[in-house]
Amino acid sequence: MSKSLITERYRAIIRELEIKNKISVVDLATKLNVTPETIRKDLSALEDKKKLRRIHGGAIQYFGLIKEPHFNKKVSISHNQKKSIGEVAASFIMNGETVVLDVGSTTLHIAYSIKNVKNVTIVTNSLAVAEILNNKLENQLFDGKVIVLGGTTNPLQRSISGSITNLLLEHFYFDKAFISCGGINRDGICDFNIDEAAASTIMMKRSKQVYVVADSSKINQRAFFHIGSFSSIDCVITDQEMPLDWSKDALLRGLDWIKAGDMNEN
């Protein structure tokens, strides 16, 4: 095959990615009239050039590890998967519990999905989550209260973090923590921002149960700051099965790994 045809296909893949934020091998193979194997090779080559990031069944835009995408951009990535994960995670919130939601775009979908629970206290350092929950309270979609943590705002991420946030968190006891992350790998979970990662670490330590919510684009990815290891996590809710090589790890066998799509289909 000529080099010009390959280059043109690369351009078509990048254009499609710019429009959709996430692309699949099957859709690209159909659209470009080539085999899925050809598309997989193309995606691997483009990933080597840092033009995209490979994920299970496709690719997303490449952000690297230094710069975290703008919150509004993150919300649009893997939207349907995050929505499904959020619905499953919200189903674990029971009457009378005190729970904490951190600042990720996936926890936003947990907030959207909370309903029909009573006497629930929800603590968060996400301005976006707080706004959604406040509207749900106003419309009596659930019963309880929302506590927004104080601290320093990050307008681009619509979050609150810093020393004041961490100090406040040390005074809480939570039944459940719902934690998002920039990456999840065999060492545990990690994030881009040191202050937000520190807040999430404290949330985990102050909770009886810890749920990590992460779409499959985060699996086998590594961000700068470590949040916590799998020994401090009870459950991972994602849209992909646990990677085969992970399932052989003795430290991960006791982990509750939920594939959101499977649960929604039942």
DRENFITI-973801 format. One record per residue (C-alpha): residue in one letter; x, y, z. Coordinates in steps of 0.2 Angstrom, whole numbers, padded with zeros to 4 digits. Example, Ala and Ser with C-alpha at 12.3 -4.5 7.8 and 13.67 -1.06 7.14 Angstrom:
<marfis>
{marfi 'A'; {0062; -0022; 0039}} {marfi 'S'; {0068; -0005; 0036}} 
</marfis>
This chain:
<marfis>
{marfi 'M'; {0000; 0000; 0000}} {marfi 'S'; {0007; 0017; -0005}} {marfi 'K'; {0013; 0029; 0009}} {marfi 'S'; {0001; 0043; 0003}} {marfi 'L'; {-0014; 0031; 0006}} {marfi 'I'; {-0009; 0028; 0023}} {marfi 'T'; {-0006; 0046; 0027}} {marfi 'E'; {-0023; 0050; 0020}} {marfi 'R'; {-0030; 0037; 0031}} {marfi 'Y'; {-0021; 0044; 0046}} {marfi 'R'; {-0028; 0061; 0042}} {marfi 'A'; {-0046; 0054; 0041}} {marfi 'I'; {-0044; 0046; 0058}} {marfi 'I'; {-0038; 0062; 0066}} {marfi 'R'; {-0052; 0071; 0059}} {marfi 'E'; {-0065; 0059; 0065}} {marfi 'L'; {-0057; 0060; 0083}} {marfi 'E'; {-0058; 0079; 0083}} {marfi 'I'; {-0076; 0078; 0079}} {marfi 'K'; {-0081; 0063; 0091}} {marfi 'N'; {-0068; 0064; 0105}} {marfi 'K'; {-0068; 0045; 0105}} {marfi 'I'; {-0067; 0033; 0090}} {marfi 'S'; {-0070; 0014; 0088}} {marfi 'V'; {-0060; 0001; 0077}} {marfi 'V'; {-0076; -0006; 0070}} {marfi 'D'; {-0083; 0011; 0065}} {marfi 'L'; {-0067; 0017; 0057}} {marfi 'A'; {-0065; 0000; 0047}} {marfi 'T'; {-0082; 0002; 0040}} {marfi 'K'; {-0080; 0020; 0036}} {marfi 'L'; {-0063; 0019; 0028}} {marfi 'N'; {-0066; 0002; 0020}} {marfi 'V'; {-0052; -0007; 0027}} {marfi 'T'; {-0050; -0022; 0039}} {marfi 'P'; {-0051; -0019; 0058}} {marfi 'E'; {-0033; -0026; 0059}} {marfi 'T'; {-0027; -0011; 0048}} {marfi 'I'; {-0036; 0001; 0059}} {marfi 'R'; {-0027; -0006; 0074}} {marfi 'K'; {-0010; -0004; 0066}} {marfi 'D'; {-0015; 0014; 0061}} {marfi 'L'; {-0020; 0018; 0079}} {marfi 'S'; {-0004; 0010; 0086}} {marfi 'A'; {0006; 0021; 0074}} {marfi 'L'; {-0003; 0037; 0078}} {marfi 'E'; {-0001; 0033; 0097}} {marfi 'D'; {0018; 0032; 0094}} {marfi 'K'; {0017; 0049; 0086}} {marfi 'K'; {0007; 0055; 0102}} {marfi 'K'; {-0008; 0059; 0090}} {marfi 'L'; {-0020; 0049; 0101}} {marfi 'R'; {-0022; 0037; 0115}} {marfi 'R'; {-0027; 0019; 0112}} {marfi 'I'; {-0041; 0012; 0123}} {marfi 'H'; {-0050; -0005; 0122}} {marfi 'G'; {-0059; -0006; 0105}} {marfi 'G'; {-0053; 0011; 0099}} {marfi 'A'; {-0045; 0027; 0104}} {marfi 'I'; {-0047; 0044; 0112}} {marfi 'Q'; {-0038; 0061; 0110}} {marfi 'Y'; {-0020; 0062; 0117}} {marfi 'F'; {-0018; 0073; 0132}} {marfi 'G'; {-0002; 0067; 0139}} {marfi 'L'; {0002; 0067; 0158}} {marfi 'I'; {0007; 0085; 0160}} {marfi 'K'; {-0009; 0094; 0155}} {marfi 'E'; {-0026; 0089; 0162}} {marfi 'P'; {-0040; 0092; 0149}} {marfi 'H'; {-0052; 0105; 0153}} {marfi 'F'; {-0067; 0099; 0164}} {marfi 'N'; {-0080; 0103; 0150}} {marfi 'K'; {-0069; 0093; 0138}} {marfi 'K'; {-0067; 0078; 0150}} {marfi 'V'; {-0086; 0077; 0152}} {marfi 'S'; {-0088; 0074; 0133}} {marfi 'I'; {-0076; 0060; 0133}} {marfi 'S'; {-0083; 0043; 0134}} {marfi 'H'; {-0100; 0051; 0139}} {marfi 'N'; {-0111; 0036; 0137}} {marfi 'Q'; {-0099; 0025; 0147}} {marfi 'K'; {-0097; 0037; 0161}} {marfi 'K'; {-0116; 0039; 0162}} {marfi 'S'; {-0118; 0020; 0164}} {marfi 'I'; {-0104; 0019; 0177}} {marfi 'G'; {-0113; 0034; 0186}} {marfi 'E'; {-0130; 0024; 0186}} {marfi 'V'; {-0122; 0009; 0194}} {marfi 'A'; {-0112; 0018; 0207}} {marfi 'A'; {-0127; 0028; 0212}} {marfi 'S'; {-0137; 0012; 0215}} {marfi 'F'; {-0125; 0008; 0230}} {marfi 'I'; {-0130; 0024; 0240}} {marfi 'M'; {-0142; 0019; 0253}} {marfi 'N'; {-0154; 0028; 0265}} {marfi 'G'; {-0146; 0037; 0279}} {marfi 'E'; {-0128; 0036; 0273}} {marfi 'T'; {-0115; 0049; 0272}} {marfi 'V'; {-0105; 0048; 0256}} {marfi 'V'; {-0092; 0059; 0248}} {marfi 'L'; {-0090; 0062; 0229}} {marfi 'D'; {-0073; 0069; 0222}} {marfi 'V'; {-0071; 0081; 0208}} {marfi 'G'; {-0070; 0069; 0192}} {marfi 'S'; {-0081; 0070; 0177}} {marfi 'T'; {-0087; 0052; 0181}} {marfi 'T'; {-0093; 0057; 0198}} {marfi 'L'; {-0104; 0070; 0190}} {marfi 'H'; {-0114; 0056; 0182}} {marfi 'I'; {-0116; 0048; 0200}} {marfi 'A'; {-0124; 0065; 0205}} {marfi 'Y'; {-0136; 0065; 0190}} {marfi 'S'; {-0141; 0047; 0195}} {marfi 'I'; {-0145; 0049; 0213}} {marfi 'K'; {-0163; 0048; 0217}} {marfi 'N'; {-0176; 0041; 0228}} {marfi 'V'; {-0165; 0040; 0244}} {marfi 'K'; {-0169; 0047; 0261}} {marfi 'N'; {-0158; 0056; 0274}} {marfi 'V'; {-0142; 0055; 0264}} {marfi 'T'; {-0128; 0067; 0267}} {marfi 'I'; {-0117; 0070; 0252}} {marfi 'V'; {-0100; 0079; 0254}} {marfi 'T'; {-0091; 0085; 0239}} {marfi 'N'; {-0077; 0096; 0233}} {marfi 'S'; {-0084; 0098; 0215}} {marfi 'L'; {-0093; 0114; 0211}} {marfi 'A'; {-0101; 0105; 0196}} {marfi 'V'; {-0107; 0090; 0207}} {marfi 'A'; {-0114; 0102; 0220}} {marfi 'E'; {-0124; 0112; 0208}} {marfi 'I'; {-0132; 0096; 0201}} {marfi 'L'; {-0136; 0090; 0219}} {marfi 'N'; {-0143; 0106; 0224}} {marfi 'N'; {-0155; 0106; 0209}} {marfi 'K'; {-0160; 0088; 0213}} {marfi 'L'; {-0164; 0093; 0232}} {marfi 'E'; {-0174; 0108; 0226}} {marfi 'N'; {-0184; 0097; 0215}} {marfi 'Q'; {-0186; 0084; 0229}} {marfi 'L'; {-0178; 0070; 0219}} {marfi 'F'; {-0169; 0064; 0235}} {marfi 'D'; {-0170; 0068; 0253}} {marfi 'G'; {-0155; 0074; 0263}} {marfi 'K'; {-0142; 0088; 0262}} {marfi 'V'; {-0126; 0093; 0252}} {marfi 'I'; {-0110; 0099; 0261}} {marfi 'V'; {-0098; 0108; 0249}} {marfi 'L'; {-0080; 0108; 0256}} {marfi 'G'; {-0071; 0125; 0257}} {marfi 'G'; {-0054; 0128; 0250}} {marfi 'T'; {-0046; 0135; 0234}} {marfi 'T'; {-0056; 0135; 0218}} {marfi 'N'; {-0049; 0128; 0201}} {marfi 'P'; {-0060; 0137; 0188}} {marfi 'L'; {-0055; 0126; 0174}} {marfi 'Q'; {-0059; 0110; 0183}} {marfi 'R'; {-0074; 0117; 0193}} {marfi 'S'; {-0066; 0110; 0209}} {marfi 'I'; {-0061; 0115; 0227}} {marfi 'S'; {-0044; 0108; 0234}} {marfi 'G'; {-0029; 0113; 0245}} {marfi 'S'; {-0024; 0114; 0263}} {marfi 'I'; {-0041; 0120; 0269}} {marfi 'T'; {-0051; 0106; 0260}} {marfi 'N'; {-0039; 0093; 0267}} {marfi 'L'; {-0041; 0100; 0285}} {marfi 'L'; {-0060; 0099; 0284}} {marfi 'L'; {-0060; 0082; 0277}} {marfi 'E'; {-0050; 0075; 0292}} {marfi 'H'; {-0066; 0079; 0303}} {marfi 'F'; {-0078; 0068; 0293}} {marfi 'Y'; {-0082; 0050; 0294}} {marfi 'F'; {-0090; 0043; 0277}} {marfi 'D'; {-0099; 0027; 0274}} {marfi 'K'; {-0094; 0027; 0256}} {marfi 'A'; {-0082; 0037; 0245}} {marfi 'F'; {-0084; 0038; 0226}} {marfi 'I'; {-0067; 0042; 0219}} {marfi 'S'; {-0062; 0046; 0201}} {marfi 'C'; {-0045; 0046; 0194}} {marfi 'G'; {-0034; 0051; 0179}} {marfi 'G'; {-0027; 0034; 0177}} {marfi 'I'; {-0028; 0016; 0184}} {marfi 'N'; {-0014; 0004; 0184}} {marfi 'R'; {-0008; -0011; 0194}} {marfi 'D'; {0000; 0001; 0207}} {marfi 'G'; {-0018; 0008; 0210}} {marfi 'I'; {-0025; 0025; 0205}} {marfi 'C'; {-0017; 0042; 0201}} {marfi 'D'; {-0022; 0059; 0195}} {marfi 'F'; {-0015; 0075; 0187}} {marfi 'N'; {-0017; 0087; 0201}} {marfi 'I'; {-0008; 0085; 0217}} {marfi 'D'; {-0020; 0095; 0228}} {marfi 'E'; {-0035; 0085; 0221}} {marfi 'A'; {-0026; 0069; 0223}} {marfi 'A'; {-0022; 0073; 0241}} {marfi 'A'; {-0040; 0077; 0244}} {marfi 'S'; {-0046; 0060; 0236}} {marfi 'T'; {-0033; 0051; 0247}} {marfi 'I'; {-0040; 0058; 0263}} {marfi 'M'; {-0058; 0054; 0257}} {marfi 'M'; {-0052; 0036; 0255}} {marfi 'K'; {-0044; 0035; 0272}} {marfi 'R'; {-0060; 0042; 0280}} {marfi 'S'; {-0072; 0030; 0272}} {marfi 'K'; {-0078; 0013; 0277}} {marfi 'Q'; {-0080; 0008; 0258}} {marfi 'V'; {-0071; 0015; 0243}} {marfi 'Y'; {-0078; 0014; 0226}} {marfi 'V'; {-0067; 0019; 0211}} {marfi 'V'; {-0076; 0025; 0196}} {marfi 'A'; {-0066; 0025; 0180}} {marfi 'D'; {-0070; 0023; 0161}} {marfi 'S'; {-0059; 0011; 0151}} {marfi 'S'; {-0049; 0025; 0144}} {marfi 'K'; {-0041; 0027; 0161}} {marfi 'I'; {-0035; 0008; 0162}} {marfi 'N'; {-0016; 0005; 0161}} {marfi 'Q'; {-0014; 0024; 0161}} {marfi 'R'; {-0002; 0033; 0173}} {marfi 'A'; {-0005; 0051; 0179}} {marfi 'F'; {0008; 0061; 0190}} {marfi 'F'; {0001; 0059; 0207}} {marfi 'H'; {-0003; 0043; 0217}} {marfi 'I'; {-0020; 0043; 0225}} {marfi 'G'; {-0021; 0025; 0233}} {marfi 'S'; {-0017; 0007; 0230}} {marfi 'F'; {-0029; -0007; 0227}} {marfi 'S'; {-0027; -0012; 0245}} {marfi 'S'; {-0037; 0003; 0250}} {marfi 'I'; {-0050; 0000; 0237}} {marfi 'D'; {-0066; -0011; 0239}} {marfi 'C'; {-0074; -0009; 0222}} {marfi 'V'; {-0070; -0003; 0204}} {marfi 'I'; {-0084; 0002; 0193}} {marfi 'T'; {-0079; 0003; 0174}} {marfi 'D'; {-0085; -0002; 0157}} {marfi 'Q'; {-0072; -0015; 0154}} {marfi 'E'; {-0068; -0032; 0161}} {marfi 'M'; {-0052; -0033; 0172}} {marfi 'P'; {-0037; -0035; 0161}} {marfi 'L'; {-0032; -0053; 0160}} {marfi 'D'; {-0014; -0050; 0166}} {marfi 'W'; {-0021; -0040; 0181}} {marfi 'S'; {-0033; -0055; 0186}} {marfi 'K'; {-0018; -0066; 0189}} {marfi 'D'; {-0011; -0054; 0202}} {marfi 'A'; {-0015; -0061; 0220}} {marfi 'L'; {-0017; -0043; 0227}} {marfi 'L'; {-0031; -0040; 0214}} {marfi 'R'; {-0041; -0056; 0216}} {marfi 'G'; {-0051; -0050; 0231}} {marfi 'L'; {-0056; -0034; 0222}} {marfi 'D'; {-0074; -0032; 0217}} {marfi 'W'; {-0073; -0027; 0199}} {marfi 'I'; {-0090; -0022; 0191}} {marfi 'K'; {-0092; -0020; 0172}} {marfi 'A'; {-0106; -0007; 0171}} {marfi 'G'; {-0113; -0012; 0155}} {marfi 'D'; {-0116; -0030; 0161}} {marfi 'M'; {-0125; -0024; 0176}} {marfi 'N'; {-0136; -0013; 0166}} {marfi 'E'; {-0141; -0027; 0155}} {marfi 'N'; {-0147; -0038; 0169}} 
</marfis>
